[in-house]
């Protein structure tokens, strides 16, 4: 069984510097999560793109937000490890323990934070018998090249193919898209992650574990 590196990635896809709130959040991650943080800005993540797995040709047209969603899928599939949004964190987390769990039980492919009620962008998933099966798309740890990450990655590529001609006509002009931008907010991340979780749970009930406690302090402004 391949051991997954104890490392949590976070990305910044814009060319603009991080705000002070983001810098404070990044520092809180480094102090409190308990495992190494690998912060990758444009120069960092671009150097890690594999020659045999180039970015989709539509990537260049995506908003900064959708680029970050794309990259978390790319890195989890090709490299594995953890991912966390840049927010404020406390010591009330179990990232280290969850890495140990993933590296002990080979049937587990992803460990994430439990999704909250009404947290799924897929309306039909926001029910008491489904929500407990889902994980948040902002915090997780993945084993690379699993059935889960492969299905996630393939579904992302299919959607990128679909949106490509529309993106060429209306590329993002702002961090969140801009006028005419064709990609809905959750189309490249939240919808795909939740569809994939449910699909993979049907095949292997042990593949998805929702044991992660992130330590995210949602009382503080992180933007």
Residue pairs with C-beta under 8 A, 6 or more apart in sequence:
1 103
1 106
2 80
2 143
2 144
3 103
4 80
4 81
4 99
4 102
4 103
4 141
4 142
4 143
4 144
5 80
5 81
6 35
6 36
6 81
6 82
6 96
6 99
7 35
7 36
7 37
7 38
7 81
7 82
8 29
8 33
8 35
8 36
8 37
8 38
8 81
8 82
8 83
8 84
8 95
8 141
9 38
9 40
9 72
9 75
9 81
9 82
9 83
9 84
10 26
10 29
10 37
10 38
10 39
10 40
10 83
10 84
10 85
10 86
11 39
11 40
11 41
11 45
11 67
11 68
11 71
11 72
12 18
12 22
12 39
12 40
12 41
12 42
12 68
12 86
13 42
13 45
13 64
13 67
13 68
13 71
14 42
14 64
14 175
15 42
18 26
18 86
19 223
21 220
21 221
21 222
21 223
22 86
22 222
22 223
24 88
25 86
25 87
25 88
25 89
25 220
25 222
26 37
26 39
26 86
28 88
28 89
28 90
28 217
29 37
29 84
29 86
29 89
30 37
32 89
32 90
32 91
32 93
32 215
33 84
33 89
33 93
33 95
33 215
34 91
34 93
34 95
34 96
35 82
35 95
35 96
35 99
38 81
39 86
40 48
45 71
45 75
48 75
48 79
49 55
49 74
50 78
53 74
53 78
55 70
55 74
56 70
56 157
56 160
56 161
56 164
57 164
58 160
58 161
58 163
58 164
58 167
58 168
59 67
59 70
59 160
60 171
61 164
61 167
61 168
61 171
61 172
62 70
62 167
62 172
62 183
62 188
63 172
63 174
63 175
63 176
63 177
63 178
63 181
63 183
64 172
64 175
64 176
65 175
65 176
65 177
65 185
66 172
66 177
66 183
66 188
66 189
69 137
69 188
69 189
70 156
70 160
70 188
72 83
72 137
72 189
73 149
73 152
73 153
73 156
73 189
73 192
74 153
75 81
75 83
76 83
76 110
76 140
76 142
76 144
76 149
76 152
77 142
77 144
77 145
77 149
77 150
77 152
77 153
78 144
78 145
79 144
80 142
80 143
80 144
80 145
80 149
81 141
81 142
81 144
82 95
82 99
82 140
82 141
82 142
83 138
83 139
83 140
83 141
83 142
84 138
84 139
84 214
84 216
85 138
85 139
85 216
85 222
86 222
87 216
87 217
87 218
87 220
87 222
88 216
88 217
88 220
88 222
89 214
89 215
89 216
89 217
90 215
90 217
91 215
92 213
92 215
93 213
93 214
93 215
94 211
94 212
94 213
95 141
95 212
95 214
95 215
98 111
98 141
98 209
98 211
98 212
99 141
101 108
101 111
101 209
101 211
102 108
102 111
102 141
102 143
105 206
107 204
107 206
107 207
108 143
108 206
108 207
108 208
108 209
109 142
109 143
109 146
109 147
109 148
109 149
109 200
109 204
109 207
109 208
110 135
110 140
110 141
110 142
110 143
110 146
110 148
110 149
110 197
110 207
110 208
110 209
111 135
111 140
111 141
111 209
111 210
111 211
111 212
112 135
112 136
112 139
112 140
112 141
112 208
112 209
112 210
112 212
113 135
113 136
113 138
113 139
113 140
113 210
113 212
113 213
113 214
114 132
114 134
114 135
114 136
114 210
115 131
115 134
115 135
115 136
115 194
115 210
116 131
116 136
117 126
117 128
117 131
118 126
119 126
119 131
119 134
119 136
120 126
120 130
120 131
120 134
120 190
120 194
121 185
121 186
121 190
121 191
121 194
122 190
122 191
122 194
122 195
124 130
125 131
125 134
125 194
125 198
130 198
132 210
133 197
133 198
133 201
133 208
133 210
134 194
134 197
134 198
134 210
135 193
135 197
135 208
135 210
135 212
137 189
137 190
137 193
137 194
139 212
139 214
139 216
140 212
141 212
142 148
142 149
143 149
146 207
147 200
147 203
147 204
147 207
148 196
148 197
148 200
148 207
148 208
151 196
151 199
151 200
152 192
152 193
152 196
155 192
155 195
155 196
156 188
156 192
159 187
159 188
159 192
160 188
163 182
163 183
163 187
166 182
166 183
167 182
167 183
169 180
169 182
170 179
170 180
170 181
170 182
171 181
172 178
172 181
173 179
173 181
177 183
197 208
200 207
200 208
201 207
201 208
